[in-house]
Amino acid sequence: MRVYAKLWLFFCGIKMNIKGAENIPYNRAFIICANHSSFIDIPCLYVIFQNYFVFTGKKEIEKWPLFKIFYTSGMNILVDRNNSGKYSIAFKRMMEVLEENIPLVIFPEGTISPISPSLCEFKTGAVSLAIHKKVPILPITFTTNWKRLQKGGFFKGKAGPGIAQVIIHPLIDTKELSKKDISLLNDRVKETISTPLYNLYTNT
């Protein structure tokens, strides 16, 4: 999958610029939370992380050509939001993945933001899971991916070659947190991810 991602980005003329790679932990479970601004966020994550990880995503991705391979391969978890029983099974599988010391990727926005580079509302599933399993969260900001291949790209949105800039923030620990801290932690993760975007694109 990593080779496929690198080739895919290469032939699209996209070069990655990664800042904060030293913040990536190894040999432990953690939850990767990133803003979702583009179809290329997924292959970018395969390039960033050298260790095995598991993606979570909505079941509709199975119908996306070119991109579905990233989600439907290996242990990746597809979530059917319209089926509570299947959602519960998917959530249980997420917990099992973390118990196996495997990093888990969750996009808190749930889908590609239609207002990129601004963020959509963050769902609380990622932080709830992190607190429940006492694993840290690794926030990631994709600052330029929305320019490379925006939702509705090629014909309706922004699309083109260039730099895919990534900022990997320091880990956010959850060991001392409980259910009552879910909202505050969700706000903290969102603020961490959104700050570089705010600094880059406000008043520009």
N, C-alpha and C positions, 0 to 999 in steps of 0.2 A: 504494500500500500504506500510505503514511503517513496519507493522508486516511481510508482505511478504518479504520486503527487508532484514530485520534482519534475518529471517529464511534462506533466500537464501545465505547470507554471512556466516552465522553460519555453514551451511552444506558444504560450500566450504572451510571452515577452514580459513576464513579471519576475522581478528580483526582490528578494526579501532583505529587509534591514531589521535585525533583531536587537533590542536593547533589554538588558536585565536578565540575560540567560543564566547568570550566576544565581538567580533566585529560584531556579528549578530544583526541587529536592529529588533525591533518588532513593530507591529501595524502601519506599513507604507509600501509603495511600494518601491521596489528597483529591480535592475536587477543583477542576479547572473551570473557571467562570470567565467567559469572554463576551464582549459585545458582538452582536450578530448583524453585520452590515452588508454582507456580500456572500455570494455563492463560493468565493474562494477562501472563506474563513476555514473551511474544513480541510482542504489540502494544505493550507498554511500550517495548521496544527500538526499535521503529519510530518512536516518538515522541521518544525520547532522541537518536537519531543523525540528523543532517540529511544526511550524505553516504551514498552507496550502500554497502551491505554485503551479505554473503552469509551465510545461515544454514546450519548443518548440523543434521541431526536424523534420528531413526530412521524407517525406511520406513513403519512402521505409521501415521504421522501422516496419510498419504494417506486414511485411513479416517475421520478425525475431522471431523465437520461443524463449520462456522464457523471452525475453526482451521487446517484444511489449506490454505486459500488463502495463508496466510503462508509456508508452506514450499514449495508447489508452483508458485509464481509466480517468474518470472525465472530467475536462475542458482542458486537455492538447491539445496543438495546433500542428498539423502536417502540414508542409509546402511543397507544390508541386512546386519545383523550375522550373519545365518545363511548368508551366501554370501561366502566368502573372496575369490573373484574379483571380485565387484561391490564388495566393501569396498576392495580394492586400487585399483579404478578411482576410487572416491569419494575415497580418500586422495590419489591423484595429482591429482584435480581441485582439492582443497583447496590443494595446493602451487601449482598454476597460478594460483589466485585470488590468493594472497599475492604471487606474482611479478608480478601485474598491479597491485600496490599497492592492492588492495581489502581492507578489513577483513573478518575472518571471525569468526562467532559460534559458539562451541562451549560447550554446557552440560557441564561436567566430570562431573556426576553421571549423565549419560546419559538420565535420565528425571525426571519430577516426584517429588520426595522424598515418600515416604509418612509420613515422621516430621517434616515441617515444623513449626516453623521450624528444627529440627536438620537437618544436612546428611547426605547419604549419602556413601559412599566415593567419592572422586574417581578417575576413570580417568585414565591418564597420556597419552592421545592428544593432548590440547591442548598440554601442556608439551613433549612429544616433538616435535611439529610446530613449535612456537615455537623450540626450540633448533636444530632442523635447518635452519630457514629464517632463523634469526637475527633474528626479529621480536619486539617487546615484547608483553607480555600486559597487558591492561587489566581488572583485577578489578572486578566490580560486585556489590553486595549489594542484593537486594530484601528489605527488612525487614518489609513488611506485606502483600505480595501473597498470602501463604498465607491471610490473613484475607478477602481480597476474593473469591477463587475457588480454593479448595483442590481437589486431586484428589478426585473423587467429590463435588464441590460440588453446589449446588442442593438436593439431597435427603439426601446422606450426609455431606458435609463442610462446612466453614465457607464461607460465601458471603454477600456483601453489599456495598453501596456504601461509599465512604469514600476515604481517602487511600492512594495507592500510593507509598510512600516508597522512593527509590532513592539509594544512595550509590555514587558513581563514585570509585574509589581511584586513586592515582597509578600510572603505568605501572611495570611490572617489566621491567627490561632483561634480555636473554638473550645479548648479543653475546659475553660472555666465558665462556659456559657450554658444556658438552659433555654427551655421553650419561650420563656418570657423575653428573651433577647433576640428572637427571630426578626422582628421588625427593625430593630436597631442595626443588627448585623446586615440585613438586606440593604438598608440605606447606606451603610458603610461600604459595602461591596460596589454598589452602584456609583457612589461618589468617587471611589478610587478609580473605577473604569472610565467614568465620564470626565474627570478633571483634565486629562490631556486633550480630549476632544474640545472641551470648553475653551482651553487656552489657545488651541490652534484655530478654531473656527468662529469664535465670537468676535463680532465687529470686523470681519474680513469679507 
